[in-house]
Amino acid sequence: MINMNNILIQNNKSRTQFVNYLMNLLINVNKDIILYYYKNLKSKDISTKSSNDDFVTIADKKSEKFISDQLIGFLGVNDILGEETAFLVKNYDKYLNNSLLWVVDPIDGTKNYINGKEEFCSMISLVSSMLPIATFIYYPLKNIFVYAFKNFGAYIVDTNTNISSKLLIKPYKSLKLVGSGGTKGIPENYRQSILNNLKINTERLFIGSAGIETIMLAKNEIQFIFHGRVTPWDHSPMNLITKEAGGCVYMAINKNEFDIKSKGSILAASNLQTWNNIRNLIIPSDDPYRKYKN
């Protein structure tokens, strides 16, 4: 893995310049494209990808191109993996071993975006040797920008005032386990029991955006996030921001660390005790899914 400080030194950039460049990029793409189409989409502007509920819009496509055009060559990194282009290219695995790679999700929470809900965001990560080393989320309707660097912490910025503060996940005092996520991606013969365990043992919120869930966990608004499958663009930000804010993230079955080649379900939690507790409640040790090989 390449050290972030070395990247900045080689490119004559400070960490502040890096953060400001990405923050302004995400603010501008939202102002010029994403918010322009928000609540203004026509039926011809919306299509589906892998399934009937996997949506993509003209705003996703235009904003990904806008972001990619601004990112290519920045910090000397020329390879970009975007969610929308990855669907078209299909064989994007060739990028995953790159020493440095930009990973982009122009609109995380596209279904919310289409339906006029506010829970959507834009996300960019810098990945080195399959692990996220810097990540950025912009939540436009709340004027919130969140970023993290590996071994440097996670921070939240009010983009109206430009006031920044460090994110720190605190011990949760309530006995009630409150979290978000779903079981999509888990094979059907395992999925229903896990879904039932989530319903019985936790208070599950329906957010519909991995980035917004990550912000909520880092701000101590929820205790956990459980997803049945992972992607480089959704879970690089979740992994790095949660860890840098003091939380805990592992692949749910085998407790392996996440990387952008990971497969299967993932669990992020406010601390290790909560992580173990939630995994034991939703995937007990005798659950056959514990032995499932992706």
N, C-alpha and C positions, 0 to 999 in steps of 0.2 A: 504494500500500500504506500502511495506517495504522500508525504507529509504536506499538510495544507500550508504551513509557513514557507516551505520551500517553493511551492507553486507561486505564492504571492511575491516572494523575493525575486524569483526568476522573471516575473512579469512586471516588476516594479509597481506593484499595487499594495495598498494597505488593506487590512481587513475591513475598515470602514468604507473604503472606496468600493470594495467588492460588494458589501451589503447594500450600499446606496445604489449601485448599478442594477442589482437584481430587484431591489424594491421599486425603483423607478420604472424598470422594464415591466414588472407585473402591474403596477398602477396604470401605466400607459396602455397596455394591451386591454385591460378592463375598461378603461375610459373610452378608447377608440373603437373597440370591437365588441367585447363581451356585454357590457352594459348597454351598448347601442341596440343589440338584438334582444336584450332581456325584456320579456313580456311583449315582444314585437316580432316573434317568429311566425312565419306562415307554414302551412303544412308541407310545402315543397322544400322548406329549409330543414326538415327533420327526416332522418332515416334510421335504420337499425343496422347493427353489425352482427355479432355472433348469435343473438337470440332476439325474440320479439320485445324484450324489455331492456335490451342493451342499445341505448340510443346514442346518436351522434347528430350534431347540428352544424349548420353553416358557420356558426360562431366558433365551435370546436376547431373546425378545419382552418378557418382564417386566423384564429388566435394562435394555433400551433405554428403555423407558418411565420407569423409575426415574431413570435418568441424565438423560433429556430434561426431566423435571419439575424437576430440581434445577438444570439449566443454563439453562433459558429465563429471559432477563432478566438473568442474571449478567453483569456488566461491560457491561450495556446491549445485549447481543446476544440477539436474539429468534428468529433463524433457525437451525434444527438439521437437519442431514442425517445420518440414521442408516442403517446398512447394511440393517437389516431393513425399515424404513419406505420406504427408497428402492426396494426390490424391489417393494413393494406399489404405490407411487405411480407408478413407471416414469418419468414425465417430470420427473425431479428436476433436469434441466439448468438450469431457471429459477433455481435457488438458486446456481449455481456462480459467477456474476458478482457476487454480493453483496460489499459492502465488508467485511463481517464475517460469519463463518459458523462455527458449531460443527459438527464432523464427528465422528461417534461409531461405534465398532465395539465393541459390548458384550462379545462373546466372539470374539476372533480365534483361530482354531484350533478351530472347532466340531467338526470330525470327531475331533480328539484328545480333546476334552471328552467327546463321546459315548462314545468307546472307553475312557474312564477313564485316559487318558494325562495327563501333567502339563504338556505344552507348550501352554498356552493363556493368554491374557491379555486385558485390557480396555484400550481405547485411546480417547483424546479428543484432538482437535486444534482449535486456533483458526486459522482461515484468513482472510486478508485479500487481496482482489482476486486470488483463485485460488492464493495461495501460503501455505503454513503458516508462522505466526509464533510459535506455541507448541504444544507437543505433550507428551502424558503417556501412559505405559504402566505398567500394574500387572500384575505376574506373581505371582498370589496364592499359589501353592504353594511359591514360593521367597522370599516376603516381599520382593520387589524392586520398587521404584518408580523409573522413569527418566523424566526430563523434559528438555526443551530449549527455549530461546528463541532466536529469530533474533538473531545477533550477540552472544550472551551465553554460549554454551557449552552443553554437555550434562552432566547430573549423574545419579548413581545414589544411591538412598537405601535403606538397610536399614531396613525399616519396623518391625522388632523393636526396634532400638536408636535409630532416627532419626538415625543417622550418615550424612552425605552426603559424597560425593567426586566430583571432576570426572572425566569420562570423556575419555580421550585415546587415539586409535588410534595404535599404534606401528608402525614398520617391521617387516615380517614377515621373519624370518631363514631360515625353511625354504624349500627349493626346491619343495616340494609345494604345489600350489594347492588349498586346502581351502575349500569354500563350500557354499551351500545354494540351493535354488530349483528351478524347473521350467519347462517349456515350454508349459503349458496356456494357451490363448489365441492361440498362433501358428498360422496356417493350416497344415493338414496337409501340404501340398506343400513346406513349408519346415521343418516341425517335426522330422522324423526325423533330418535331417542335423545340426541343432543339438543335439538330444538325444545323438546319437552323439559329437559333438565334446565335449560336457560329460563324458560317460562316459570317453572316451579321455584327455582332457587335464587333468581335475581329479578331486579326491576329493570327491564330492558327498554331503552329508549330507541326510537327509530329516527336516525339522523340522515342517513343516505349520502354521506360524504366522509371518506376516510380522513381527509384533511381537517374538516370541522370537528370530527370526533377526536382527532389528535390534539387540537387546540383545547377542547373541553377537558381532556384528561390532564393536559399540562397546566390548566387553570383550576384544577381540583373540582371540576363540575361533575365528573363521573369518575368511577374507580377502575373501569376496565373497558377494553375493546376486544371483541372476538370476531374474527373473520374466517370463513371456511376456505378461502383461497387467497393467494398473494399475487401481487404484480410488482414489477420494479417501480412503477410510477406512483402507486398508492402507498406502498409500504416502506419505501426508503425514507420519506418524511416521518412517517409514524415511528419507525424504529429509532432514528437518530434523535428526534425531538423528545420523545418519551424518555430515552436513556439519559440524554443530557439534562433533562429537567429532574432526574432522580428516580425515574420509574424503571420498569422491568419489562423486557420484551423477549419472547422466545417462540419458536415454532411449537405448536400446542401438543403434538403427539410425542416428539422425541426430545423436546427441550433444547434443540439446537439453536444456534444463533441464526438470525436472518441474514441472507445475502440475496442479491438480485436474481440468483438462479434457484432460490428456494421454491419448493412446491408444498402444497398442503395448507393446513389451517394455522393461524397465528393468534397469539394472545398477548396483549399489552395490559399492564396493570400498574397500579400506583406504587407497589413494592413487591418484593419476592414473596412475602407471606400471603398477600392478597392473591398473587399469581397462582401459587400452589393451591390455595383454598378454592379459587374459582375453577381451576382445571379439575380438581378432584370432585367438585360438584357437578360440572357439566360433562366431563369425560372421566368417570370413575375408573379406578385401576383395573376393574374387571370388564370394562367396556371393550368389545372387540375392536373398536376404532383405534385403541391405543397400539394395536399391532399392525395397523394398516400401513402398507408401503406405497408411497406415491409413485 
